[in-house]
Amino acid sequence: MLYAYTQTTGSGKGTSRHYSIYFFSADASLTPQALTKDNLKAAFPNNHKFHDSLDANFKTDGELPAYDTFHKMFKLNRVFHNSLK
């Protein structure tokens, strides 16, 4: 299972801009970690199909929270679930 979390924060004094910081955990009881390809691979060390799919589908960590409007789910969740088949 893959749990994703987001935190919205301001960018500093005197500005109204906000941005999201993304986290994940491999289990609901674990402490969330920064959403990066390296952290995802470390969380699922034996799922090499997932590792390969991460590299094939996401060039940068910034692409990890992308939403798939066709399948109505986050692309990362779709990649993860497909790696379990």
PDB file of N, CA, C and O in Angstrom:
ATOM      1  N   MET A   1       0.843  -1.171   0.000  1.00  0.00           N
ATOM      2  CA  MET A   1       0.000   0.000   0.000  1.00  0.00           C
ATOM      3  C   MET A   1       0.889   1.236   0.000  1.00  0.00           C
ATOM      4  O   MET A   1       1.976   1.226   0.577  1.00  0.00           O
ATOM      5  N   LEU A   2       0.434   2.278  -0.635  1.00  0.00           N
ATOM      6  CA  LEU A   2       1.182   3.522  -0.729  1.00  0.00           C
ATOM      7  C   LEU A   2       0.257   4.652  -0.285  1.00  0.00           C
ATOM      8  O   LEU A   2      -0.790   4.881  -0.891  1.00  0.00           O
ATOM      9  N   TYR A   3       0.645   5.347   0.763  1.00  0.00           N
ATOM     10  CA  TYR A   3      -0.142   6.458   1.292  1.00  0.00           C
ATOM     11  C   TYR A   3       0.546   7.764   0.937  1.00  0.00           C
ATOM     12  O   TYR A   3       1.746   7.911   1.171  1.00  0.00           O
ATOM     13  N   ALA A   4      -0.190   8.714   0.377  1.00  0.00           N
ATOM     14  CA  ALA A   4       0.381  10.005  -0.010  1.00  0.00           C
ATOM     15  C   ALA A   4      -0.217  11.109   0.852  1.00  0.00           C
ATOM     16  O   ALA A   4      -1.396  11.072   1.204  1.00  0.00           O
ATOM     17  N   TYR A   5       0.610  12.083   1.183  1.00  0.00           N
ATOM     18  CA  TYR A   5       0.204  13.204   2.019  1.00  0.00           C
ATOM     19  C   TYR A   5       0.703  14.487   1.373  1.00  0.00           C
ATOM     20  O   TYR A   5       1.697  14.479   0.646  1.00  0.00           O
ATOM     21  N   THR A   6       0.015  15.582   1.639  1.00  0.00           N
ATOM     22  CA  THR A   6       0.461  16.885   1.155  1.00  0.00           C
ATOM     23  C   THR A   6       0.319  17.908   2.265  1.00  0.00           C
ATOM     24  O   THR A   6      -0.576  17.824   3.106  1.00  0.00           O
ATOM     25  N   GLN A   7       1.212  18.864   2.250  1.00  0.00           N
ATOM     26  CA  GLN A   7       1.164  19.976   3.186  1.00  0.00           C
ATOM     27  C   GLN A   7       1.277  21.247   2.361  1.00  0.00           C
ATOM     28  O   GLN A   7       2.221  21.411   1.589  1.00  0.00           O
ATOM     29  N   THR A   8       0.318  22.143   2.524  1.00  0.00           N
ATOM     30  CA  THR A   8       0.368  23.414   1.814  1.00  0.00           C
ATOM     31  C   THR A   8       0.958  24.448   2.753  1.00  0.00           C
ATOM     32  O   THR A   8       0.584  24.527   3.923  1.00  0.00           O
ATOM     33  N   THR A   9       1.874  25.234   2.236  1.00  0.00           N
ATOM     34  CA  THR A   9       2.574  26.206   3.055  1.00  0.00           C
ATOM     35  C   THR A   9       2.785  27.501   2.277  1.00  0.00           C
ATOM     36  O   THR A   9       2.722  27.514   1.048  1.00  0.00           O
ATOM     37  N   GLY A  10       3.032  28.572   2.994  1.00  0.00           N
ATOM     38  CA  GLY A  10       3.331  29.854   2.360  1.00  0.00           C
ATOM     39  C   GLY A  10       4.788  29.906   1.957  1.00  0.00           C
ATOM     40  O   GLY A  10       5.611  29.142   2.461  1.00  0.00           O
ATOM     41  N   SER A  11       5.101  30.806   1.048  1.00  0.00           N
ATOM     42  CA  SER A  11       6.476  30.880   0.559  1.00  0.00           C
ATOM     43  C   SER A  11       7.299  31.934   1.291  1.00  0.00           C
ATOM     44  O   SER A  11       8.475  32.117   0.976  1.00  0.00           O
ATOM     45  N   GLY A  12       6.717  32.622   2.250  1.00  0.00           N
ATOM     46  CA  GLY A  12       7.504  33.587   3.009  1.00  0.00           C
ATOM     47  C   GLY A  12       6.707  34.815   3.384  1.00  0.00           C
ATOM     48  O   GLY A  12       5.512  34.906   3.104  1.00  0.00           O
ATOM     49  N   LYS A  13       7.379  35.758   4.020  1.00  0.00           N
ATOM     50  CA  LYS A  13       6.755  37.000   4.492  1.00  0.00           C
ATOM     51  C   LYS A  13       6.234  37.843   3.331  1.00  0.00           C
ATOM     52  O   LYS A  13       6.855  37.933   2.272  1.00  0.00           O
ATOM     53  N   GLY A  14       5.081  38.453   3.563  1.00  0.00           N
ATOM     54  CA  GLY A  14       4.568  39.429   2.626  1.00  0.00           C
ATOM     55  C   GLY A  14       4.133  38.888   1.284  1.00  0.00           C
ATOM     56  O   GLY A  14       4.013  39.654   0.328  1.00  0.00           O
ATOM     57  N   THR A  15       3.897  37.621   1.181  1.00  0.00           N
ATOM     58  CA  THR A  15       3.467  37.047  -0.095  1.00  0.00           C
ATOM     59  C   THR A  15       2.272  36.147   0.130  1.00  0.00           C
ATOM     60  O   THR A  15       2.138  35.544   1.195  1.00  0.00           O
ATOM     61  N   SER A  16       1.419  36.051  -0.844  1.00  0.00           N
ATOM     62  CA  SER A  16       0.238  35.198  -0.725  1.00  0.00           C
ATOM     63  C   SER A  16       0.412  33.889  -1.482  1.00  0.00           C
ATOM     64  O   SER A  16      -0.532  33.106  -1.592  1.00  0.00           O
ATOM     65  N   ARG A  17       1.594  33.649  -1.997  1.00  0.00           N
ATOM     66  CA  ARG A  17       1.836  32.408  -2.738  1.00  0.00           C
ATOM     67  C   ARG A  17       1.921  31.234  -1.782  1.00  0.00           C
ATOM     68  O   ARG A  17       2.478  31.328  -0.689  1.00  0.00           O
ATOM     69  N   HIS A  18       1.356  30.138  -2.224  1.00  0.00           N
ATOM     70  CA  HIS A  18       1.404  28.894  -1.462  1.00  0.00           C
ATOM     71  C   HIS A  18       1.921  27.793  -2.364  1.00  0.00           C
ATOM     72  O   HIS A  18       1.772  27.852  -3.584  1.00  0.00           O
ATOM     73  N   TYR A  19       2.516  26.810  -1.768  1.00  0.00           N
ATOM     74  CA  TYR A  19       2.968  25.657  -2.526  1.00  0.00           C
ATOM     75  C   TYR A  19       2.772  24.415  -1.674  1.00  0.00           C
ATOM     76  O   TYR A  19       2.636  24.496  -0.453  1.00  0.00           O
ATOM     77  N   SER A  20       2.758  23.280  -2.328  1.00  0.00           N
ATOM     78  CA  SER A  20       2.527  22.010  -1.650  1.00  0.00           C
ATOM     79  C   SER A  20       3.822  21.233  -1.523  1.00  0.00           C
ATOM     80  O   SER A  20       4.653  21.219  -2.431  1.00  0.00           O
ATOM     81  N   ILE A  21       3.974  20.595  -0.392  1.00  0.00           N
ATOM     82  CA  ILE A  21       5.088  19.681  -0.146  1.00  0.00           C
ATOM     83  C   ILE A  21       4.459  18.297  -0.039  1.00  0.00           C
ATOM     84  O   ILE A  21       3.468  18.119   0.669  1.00  0.00           O
ATOM     85  N   TYR A  22       5.024  17.322  -0.733  1.00  0.00           N
ATOM     86  CA  TYR A  22       4.433  15.986  -0.782  1.00  0.00           C
ATOM     87  C   TYR A  22       5.264  14.990   0.015  1.00  0.00           C
ATOM     88  O   TYR A  22       6.494  15.040   0.038  1.00  0.00           O
ATOM     89  N   PHE A  23       4.537  14.076   0.671  1.00  0.00           N
ATOM     90  CA  PHE A  23       5.129  13.023   1.482  1.00  0.00           C
ATOM     91  C   PHE A  23       4.429  11.717   1.147  1.00  0.00           C
ATOM     92  O   PHE A  23       3.383  11.718   0.498  1.00  0.00           O
ATOM     93  N   PHE A  24       4.999  10.608   1.587  1.00  0.00           N
ATOM     94  CA  PHE A  24       4.363   9.301   1.425  1.00  0.00           C
ATOM     95  C   PHE A  24       4.799   8.401   2.572  1.00  0.00           C
ATOM     96  O   PHE A  24       5.768   8.687   3.274  1.00  0.00           O
ATOM     97  N   SER A  25       4.074   7.325   2.744  1.00  0.00           N
ATOM     98  CA  SER A  25       4.528   6.254   3.629  1.00  0.00           C
ATOM     99  C   SER A  25       4.070   4.933   3.033  1.00  0.00           C
ATOM    100  O   SER A  25       3.049   4.864   2.349  1.00  0.00           O
ATOM    101  N   ALA A  26       4.829   3.903   3.298  1.00  0.00           N
ATOM    102  CA  ALA A  26       4.522   2.576   2.771  1.00  0.00           C
ATOM    103  C   ALA A  26       3.466   1.880   3.626  1.00  0.00           C
ATOM    104  O   ALA A  26       2.919   0.850   3.229  1.00  0.00           O
ATOM    105  N   ASP A  27       3.182   2.441   4.790  1.00  0.00           N
ATOM    106  CA  ASP A  27       2.213   1.870   5.725  1.00  0.00           C
ATOM    107  C   ASP A  27       1.647   3.021   6.539  1.00  0.00           C
ATOM    108  O   ASP A  27       2.380   3.949   6.882  1.00  0.00           O
ATOM    109  N   ALA A  28       0.364   2.981   6.854  1.00  0.00           N
ATOM    110  CA  ALA A  28      -0.280   4.077   7.588  1.00  0.00           C
ATOM    111  C   ALA A  28       0.342   4.301   8.961  1.00  0.00           C
ATOM    112  O   ALA A  28       0.217   5.393   9.515  1.00  0.00           O
ATOM    113  N   SER A  29       1.009   3.298   9.523  1.00  0.00           N
ATOM    114  CA  SER A  29       1.591   3.444  10.855  1.00  0.00           C
ATOM    115  C   SER A  29       3.014   4.017  10.820  1.00  0.00           C
ATOM    116  O   SER A  29       3.586   4.307  11.871  1.00  0.00           O
ATOM    117  N   LEU A  30       3.588   4.182   9.627  1.00  0.00           N
ATOM    118  CA  LEU A  30       4.953   4.695   9.504  1.00  0.00           C
ATOM    119  C   LEU A  30       4.967   6.212   9.362  1.00  0.00           C
ATOM    120  O   LEU A  30       3.993   6.812   8.908  1.00  0.00           O
ATOM    121  N   THR A  31       6.065   6.815   9.747  1.00  0.00           N
ATOM    122  CA  THR A  31       6.244   8.255   9.604  1.00  0.00           C
ATOM    123  C   THR A  31       6.385   8.613   8.127  1.00  0.00           C
ATOM    124  O   THR A  31       7.173   7.993   7.412  1.00  0.00           O
ATOM    125  N   PRO A  32       5.631   9.607   7.665  1.00  0.00           N
ATOM    126  CA  PRO A  32       5.757  10.019   6.258  1.00  0.00           C
ATOM    127  C   PRO A  32       7.165  10.519   5.930  1.00  0.00           C
ATOM    128  O   PRO A  32       7.840  11.128   6.759  1.00  0.00           O
ATOM    129  N   GLN A  33       7.581  10.241   4.699  1.00  0.00           N
ATOM    130  CA  GLN A  33       8.883  10.669   4.178  1.00  0.00           C
ATOM    131  C   GLN A  33       8.652  11.591   2.988  1.00  0.00           C
ATOM    132  O   GLN A  33       7.575  11.585   2.393  1.00  0.00           O
ATOM    133  N   ALA A  34       9.655  12.376   2.644  1.00  0.00           N
ATOM    134  CA  ALA A  34       9.565  13.224   1.452  1.00  0.00           C
ATOM    135  C   ALA A  34       9.327  12.339   0.227  1.00  0.00           C
ATOM    136  O   ALA A  34       9.918  11.268   0.095  1.00  0.00           O
ATOM    137  N   LEU A  35       8.458  12.803  -0.656  1.00  0.00           N
ATOM    138  CA  LEU A  35       8.124  12.054  -1.867  1.00  0.00           C
ATOM    139  C   LEU A  35       9.214  12.255  -2.907  1.00  0.00           C
ATOM    140  O   LEU A  35       9.205  13.231  -3.657  1.00  0.00           O
ATOM    141  N   THR A  36      10.156  11.315  -2.940  1.00  0.00           N
ATOM    142  CA  THR A  36      11.231  11.321  -3.930  1.00  0.00           C
ATOM    143  C   THR A  36      11.361   9.907  -4.491  1.00  0.00           C
ATOM    144  O   THR A  36      10.939   8.935  -3.864  1.00  0.00           O
ATOM    145  N   LYS A  37      11.946   9.811  -5.672  1.00  0.00           N
ATOM    146  CA  LYS A  37      12.147   8.478  -6.260  1.00  0.00           C
ATOM    147  C   LYS A  37      13.074   7.642  -5.392  1.00  0.00           C
ATOM    148  O   LYS A  37      12.833   6.451  -5.199  1.00  0.00           O
ATOM    149  N   ASP A  38      14.117   8.244  -4.871  1.00  0.00           N
ATOM    150  CA  ASP A  38      15.054   7.492  -4.028  1.00  0.00           C
ATOM    151  C   ASP A  38      14.365   6.961  -2.770  1.00  0.00           C
ATOM    152  O   ASP A  38      14.596   5.816  -2.382  1.00  0.00           O
ATOM    153  N   ASN A  39      13.525   7.775  -2.129  1.00  0.00           N
ATOM    154  CA  ASN A  39      12.822   7.322  -0.926  1.00  0.00           C
ATOM    155  C   ASN A  39      11.803   6.236  -1.251  1.00  0.00           C
ATOM    156  O   ASN A  39      11.625   5.299  -0.474  1.00  0.00           O
ATOM    157  N   LEU A  40      11.137   6.357  -2.391  1.00  0.00           N
ATOM    158  CA  LEU A  40      10.185   5.319  -2.801  1.00  0.00           C
ATOM    159  C   LEU A  40      10.896   3.987  -3.043  1.00  0.00           C
ATOM    160  O   LEU A  40      10.418   2.933  -2.622  1.00  0.00           O
ATOM    161  N   LYS A  41      12.031   4.045  -3.721  1.00  0.00           N
ATOM    162  CA  LYS A  41      12.787   2.817  -3.983  1.00  0.00           C
ATOM    163  C   LYS A  41      13.277   2.191  -2.677  1.00  0.00           C
ATOM    164  O   LYS A  41      13.266   0.969  -2.534  1.00  0.00           O
ATOM    165  N   ALA A  42      13.703   3.013  -1.736  1.00  0.00           N
ATOM    166  CA  ALA A  42      14.174   2.499  -0.439  1.00  0.00           C
ATOM    167  C   ALA A  42      13.029   1.893   0.368  1.00  0.00           C
ATOM    168  O   ALA A  42      13.238   0.942   1.121  1.00  0.00           O
ATOM    169  N   ALA A  43      11.828   2.434   0.218  1.00  0.00           N
ATOM    170  CA  ALA A  43      10.668   1.923   0.957  1.00  0.00           C
ATOM    171  C   ALA A  43      10.193   0.576   0.420  1.00  0.00           C
ATOM    172  O   ALA A  43       9.586  -0.206   1.151  1.00  0.00           O
ATOM    173  N   PHE A  44      10.466   0.306  -0.850  1.00  0.00           N
ATOM    174  CA  PHE A  44      10.071  -0.948  -1.498  1.00  0.00           C
ATOM    175  C   PHE A  44      11.301  -1.567  -2.155  1.00  0.00           C
ATOM    176  O   PHE A  44      11.361  -1.668  -3.381  1.00  0.00           O
ATOM    177  N   PRO A  45      12.281  -1.982  -1.354  1.00  0.00           N
ATOM    178  CA  PRO A  45      13.578  -2.401  -1.899  1.00  0.00           C
ATOM    179  C   PRO A  45      13.537  -3.627  -2.810  1.00  0.00           C
ATOM    180  O   PRO A  45      14.419  -3.792  -3.652  1.00  0.00           O
ATOM    181  N   ASN A  46      12.552  -4.471  -2.662  1.00  0.00           N
ATOM    182  CA  ASN A  46      12.508  -5.704  -3.462  1.00  0.00           C
ATOM    183  C   ASN A  46      11.588  -5.617  -4.671  1.00  0.00           C
ATOM    184  O   ASN A  46      11.483  -6.575  -5.437  1.00  0.00           O
ATOM    185  N   ASN A  47      10.924  -4.486  -4.852  1.00  0.00           N
ATOM    186  CA  ASN A  47       9.999  -4.328  -5.971  1.00  0.00           C
ATOM    187  C   ASN A  47      10.722  -3.645  -7.135  1.00  0.00           C
ATOM    188  O   ASN A  47      10.550  -2.450  -7.374  1.00  0.00           O
ATOM    189  N   HIS A  48      11.524  -4.416  -7.843  1.00  0.00           N
ATOM    190  CA  HIS A  48      12.335  -3.879  -8.930  1.00  0.00           C
ATOM    191  C   HIS A  48      11.491  -3.428 -10.118  1.00  0.00           C
ATOM    192  O   HIS A  48      11.891  -2.534 -10.863  1.00  0.00           O
ATOM    193  N   LYS A  49      10.335  -4.041 -10.294  1.00  0.00           N
ATOM    194  CA  LYS A  49       9.421  -3.594 -11.346  1.00  0.00           C
ATOM    195  C   LYS A  49       8.957  -2.162 -11.053  1.00  0.00           C
ATOM    196  O   LYS A  49       8.830  -1.350 -11.969  1.00  0.00           O
ATOM    197  N   PHE A  50       8.705  -1.858  -9.783  1.00  0.00           N
ATOM    198  CA  PHE A  50       8.324  -0.507  -9.375  1.00  0.00           C
ATOM    199  C   PHE A  50       9.474   0.468  -9.608  1.00  0.00           C
ATOM    200  O   PHE A  50       9.259   1.569 -10.114  1.00  0.00           O
ATOM    201  N   HIS A  51      10.690   0.073  -9.245  1.00  0.00           N
ATOM    202  CA  HIS A  51      11.876   0.923  -9.462  1.00  0.00           C
ATOM    203  C   HIS A  51      11.998   1.289 -10.933  1.00  0.00           C
ATOM    204  O   HIS A  51      12.190   2.456 -11.273  1.00  0.00           O
ATOM    205  N   ASP A  52      11.889   0.296 -11.801  1.00  0.00           N
ATOM    206  CA  ASP A  52      12.020   0.521 -13.244  1.00  0.00           C
ATOM    207  C   ASP A  52      10.885   1.407 -13.764  1.00  0.00           C
ATOM    208  O   ASP A  52      11.105   2.265 -14.619  1.00  0.00           O
ATOM    209  N   SER A  53       9.678   1.199 -13.247  1.00  0.00           N
ATOM    210  CA  SER A  53       8.535   2.007 -13.667  1.00  0.00           C
ATOM    211  C   SER A  53       8.674   3.452 -13.210  1.00  0.00           C
ATOM    212  O   SER A  53       8.283   4.371 -13.930  1.00  0.00           O
ATOM    213  N   LEU A  54       9.229   3.660 -12.018  1.00  0.00           N
ATOM    214  CA  LEU A  54       9.475   5.027 -11.544  1.00  0.00           C
ATOM    215  C   LEU A  54      10.404   5.753 -12.512  1.00  0.00           C
ATOM    216  O   LEU A  54      10.137   6.884 -12.917  1.00  0.00           O
ATOM    217  N   ASP A  55      11.491   5.089 -12.874  1.00  0.00           N
ATOM    218  CA  ASP A  55      12.464   5.707 -13.778  1.00  0.00           C
ATOM    219  C   ASP A  55      11.871   5.951 -15.164  1.00  0.00           C
ATOM    220  O   ASP A  55      12.182   6.953 -15.807  1.00  0.00           O
ATOM    221  N   ALA A  56      11.025   5.045 -15.619  1.00  0.00           N
ATOM    222  CA  ALA A  56      10.440   5.171 -16.952  1.00  0.00           C
ATOM    223  C   ALA A  56       9.349   6.246 -17.022  1.00  0.00           C
ATOM    224  O   ALA A  56       9.178   6.891 -18.056  1.00  0.00           O
ATOM    225  N   ASN A  57       8.620   6.436 -15.930  1.00  0.00           N
ATOM    226  CA  ASN A  57       7.466   7.336 -15.950  1.00  0.00           C
ATOM    227  C   ASN A  57       7.707   8.720 -15.364  1.00  0.00           C
ATOM    228  O   ASN A  57       6.941   9.645 -15.630  1.00  0.00           O
ATOM    229  N   PHE A  58       8.763   8.872 -14.570  1.00  0.00           N
ATOM    230  CA  PHE A  58       9.011  10.148 -13.903  1.00  0.00           C
ATOM    231  C   PHE A  58      10.478  10.539 -14.079  1.00  0.00           C
ATOM    232  O   PHE A  58      11.374   9.863 -13.574  1.00  0.00           O
ATOM    233  N   LYS A  59      10.710  11.625 -14.792  1.00  0.00           N
ATOM    234  CA  LYS A  59      12.088  12.087 -14.996  1.00  0.00           C
ATOM    235  C   LYS A  59      12.629  12.781 -13.752  1.00  0.00           C
ATOM    236  O   LYS A  59      13.812  12.661 -13.437  1.00  0.00           O
ATOM    237  N   THR A  60      11.755  13.517 -13.037  1.00  0.00           N
ATOM    238  CA  THR A  60      12.170  14.253 -11.843  1.00  0.00           C
ATOM    239  C   THR A  60      11.226  13.957 -10.694  1.00  0.00           C
ATOM    240  O   THR A  60      10.115  13.469 -10.901  1.00  0.00           O
ATOM    241  N   ASP A  61      11.667  14.252  -9.488  1.00  0.00           N
ATOM    242  CA  ASP A  61      10.815  14.077  -8.309  1.00  0.00           C
ATOM    243  C   ASP A  61       9.586  14.979  -8.374  1.00  0.00           C
ATOM    244  O   ASP A  61       8.531  14.631  -7.844  1.00  0.00           O
ATOM    245  N   GLY A  62       9.718  16.128  -9.020  1.00  0.00           N
ATOM    246  CA  GLY A  62       8.604  17.059  -9.143  1.00  0.00           C
ATOM    247  C   GLY A  62       7.434  16.517  -9.936  1.00  0.00           C
ATOM    248  O   GLY A  62       6.321  17.032  -9.824  1.00  0.00           O
ATOM    249  N   GLU A  63       7.661  15.486 -10.736  1.00  0.00           N
ATOM    250  CA  GLU A  63       6.589  14.870 -11.526  1.00  0.00           C
ATOM    251  C   GLU A  63       5.808  13.823 -10.733  1.00  0.00           C
ATOM    252  O   GLU A  63       4.741  13.399 -11.177  1.00  0.00           O
ATOM    253  N   LEU A  64       6.299  13.403  -9.595  1.00  0.00           N
ATOM    254  CA  LEU A  64       5.678  12.314  -8.829  1.00  0.00           C
ATOM    255  C   LEU A  64       4.230  12.587  -8.402  1.00  0.00           C
ATOM    256  O   LEU A  64       3.432  11.651  -8.399  1.00  0.00           O
ATOM    257  N   PRO A  65       3.853  13.815  -8.042  1.00  0.00           N
ATOM    258  CA  PRO A  65       2.463  14.036  -7.637  1.00  0.00           C
ATOM    259  C   PRO A  65       1.488  14.285  -8.790  1.00  0.00           C
ATOM    260  O   PRO A  65       0.373  14.747  -8.552  1.00  0.00           O
ATOM    261  N   ALA A  66       1.880  13.992 -10.027  1.00  0.00           N
ATOM    262  CA  ALA A  66       1.013  14.236 -11.187  1.00  0.00           C
ATOM    263  C   ALA A  66      -0.275  13.412 -11.091  1.00  0.00           C
ATOM    264  O   ALA A  66      -0.267  12.257 -10.667  1.00  0.00           O
ATOM    265  N   TYR A  67      -1.377  14.043 -11.496  1.00  0.00           N
ATOM    266  CA  TYR A  67      -2.686  13.387 -11.470  1.00  0.00           C
ATOM    267  C   TYR A  67      -3.044  12.911 -12.868  1.00  0.00           C
ATOM    268  O   TYR A  67      -2.879  13.643 -13.843  1.00  0.00           O
ATOM    269  N   ASP A  68      -3.537  11.679 -12.962  1.00  0.00           N
ATOM    270  CA  ASP A  68      -3.963  11.080 -14.225  1.00  0.00           C
ATOM    271  C   ASP A  68      -5.468  11.305 -14.356  1.00  0.00           C
ATOM    272  O   ASP A  68      -6.260  10.601 -13.730  1.00  0.00           O
ATOM    273  N   THR A  69      -5.863  12.287 -15.170  1.00  0.00           N
ATOM    274  CA  THR A  69      -7.278  12.620 -15.282  1.00  0.00           C
ATOM    275  C   THR A  69      -8.091  11.525 -15.983  1.00  0.00           C
ATOM    276  O   THR A  69      -9.285  11.380 -15.725  1.00  0.00           O
ATOM    277  N   PHE A  70      -7.457  10.768 -16.857  1.00  0.00           N
ATOM    278  CA  PHE A  70      -8.168   9.693 -17.545  1.00  0.00           C
ATOM    279  C   PHE A  70      -8.577   8.586 -16.566  1.00  0.00           C
ATOM    280  O   PHE A  70      -9.720   8.128 -16.574  1.00  0.00           O
ATOM    281  N   HIS A  71      -7.630   8.165 -15.726  1.00  0.00           N
ATOM    282  CA  HIS A  71      -7.902   7.086 -14.768  1.00  0.00           C
ATOM    283  C   HIS A  71      -8.411   7.600 -13.423  1.00  0.00           C
ATOM    284  O   HIS A  71      -8.763   6.815 -12.543  1.00  0.00           O
ATOM    285  N   LYS A  72      -8.447   8.925 -13.272  1.00  0.00           N
ATOM    286  CA  LYS A  72      -8.948   9.579 -12.066  1.00  0.00           C
ATOM    287  C   LYS A  72      -8.225   9.111 -10.801  1.00  0.00           C
ATOM    288  O   LYS A  72      -8.833   8.767  -9.787  1.00  0.00           O
ATOM    289  N   MET A  73      -6.901   9.117 -10.918  1.00  0.00           N
ATOM    290  CA  MET A  73      -6.059   8.761  -9.780  1.00  0.00           C
ATOM    291  C   MET A  73      -4.666   9.345  -9.998  1.00  0.00           C
ATOM    292  O   MET A  73      -4.320   9.746 -11.110  1.00  0.00           O
ATOM    293  N   PHE A  74      -3.884   9.389  -8.951  1.00  0.00           N
ATOM    294  CA  PHE A  74      -2.517   9.867  -9.107  1.00  0.00           C
ATOM    295  C   PHE A  74      -1.722   8.849  -9.917  1.00  0.00           C
ATOM    296  O   PHE A  74      -1.841   7.640  -9.717  1.00  0.00           O
ATOM    297  N   LYS A  75      -0.918   9.363 -10.826  1.00  0.00           N
ATOM    298  CA  LYS A  75      -0.128   8.511 -11.714  1.00  0.00           C
ATOM    299  C   LYS A  75       0.773   7.572 -10.907  1.00  0.00           C
ATOM    300  O   LYS A  75       0.951   6.410 -11.273  1.00  0.00           O
ATOM    301  N   LEU A  76       1.337   8.077  -9.815  1.00  0.00           N
ATOM    302  CA  LEU A  76       2.206   7.267  -8.974  1.00  0.00           C
ATOM    303  C   LEU A  76       1.467   6.048  -8.425  1.00  0.00           C
ATOM    304  O   LEU A  76       2.023   4.950  -8.402  1.00  0.00           O
ATOM    305  N   ASN A  77       0.231   6.227  -7.987  1.00  0.00           N
ATOM    306  CA  ASN A  77      -0.541   5.089  -7.476  1.00  0.00           C
ATOM    307  C   ASN A  77      -0.804   4.062  -8.567  1.00  0.00           C
ATOM    308  O   ASN A  77      -0.765   2.857  -8.318  1.00  0.00           O
ATOM    309  N   ARG A  78      -1.069   4.537  -9.760  1.00  0.00           N
ATOM    310  CA  ARG A  78      -1.299   3.610 -10.878  1.00  0.00           C
ATOM    311  C   ARG A  78      -0.020   2.827 -11.189  1.00  0.00           C
ATOM    312  O   ARG A  78      -0.071   1.614 -11.393  1.00  0.00           O
ATOM    313  N   VAL A  79       1.122   3.513 -11.224  1.00  0.00           N
ATOM    314  CA  VAL A  79       2.413   2.863 -11.478  1.00  0.00           C
ATOM    315  C   VAL A  79       2.688   1.835 -10.388  1.00  0.00           C
ATOM    316  O   VAL A  79       3.111   0.716 -10.675  1.00  0.00           O
ATOM    317  N   PHE A  80       2.448   2.219  -9.136  1.00  0.00           N
ATOM    318  CA  PHE A  80       2.704   1.310  -8.023  1.00  0.00           C
ATOM    319  C   PHE A  80       1.827   0.062  -8.110  1.00  0.00           C
ATOM    320  O   PHE A  80       2.325  -1.057  -7.990  1.00  0.00           O
ATOM    321  N   HIS A  81       0.525   0.250  -8.317  1.00  0.00           N
ATOM    322  CA  HIS A  81      -0.394  -0.894  -8.384  1.00  0.00           C
ATOM    323  C   HIS A  81      -0.059  -1.807  -9.565  1.00  0.00           C
ATOM    324  O   HIS A  81      -0.160  -3.029  -9.453  1.00  0.00           O
ATOM    325  N   ASN A  82       0.334  -1.225 -10.684  1.00  0.00           N
ATOM    326  CA  ASN A  82       0.721  -2.047 -11.845  1.00  0.00           C
ATOM    327  C   ASN A  82       1.983  -2.847 -11.576  1.00  0.00           C
ATOM    328  O   ASN A  82       2.185  -3.903 -12.175  1.00  0.00           O
ATOM    329  N   SER A  83       2.827  -2.364 -10.691  1.00  0.00           N
ATOM    330  CA  SER A  83       4.071  -3.099 -10.380  1.00  0.00           C
ATOM    331  C   SER A  83       3.804  -4.327  -9.517  1.00  0.00           C
ATOM    332  O   SER A  83       4.665  -5.197  -9.390  1.00  0.00           O
ATOM    333  N   LEU A  84       2.627  -4.398  -8.931  1.00  0.00           N
ATOM    334  CA  LEU A  84       2.293  -5.531  -8.072  1.00  0.00           C
ATOM    335  C   LEU A  84       1.668  -6.681  -8.844  1.00  0.00           C
ATOM    336  O   LEU A  84       1.499  -7.772  -8.299  1.00  0.00           O
ATOM    337  N   LYS A  85       1.325  -6.454 -10.096  1.00  0.00           N
ATOM    338  CA  LYS A  85       0.669  -7.488 -10.919  1.00  0.00           C
ATOM    339  C   LYS A  85       1.694  -8.470 -11.440  1.00  0.00           C
ATOM    340  O   LYS A  85       1.342  -9.411 -12.150  1.00  0.00           O
TER     341      LYS A  85
END
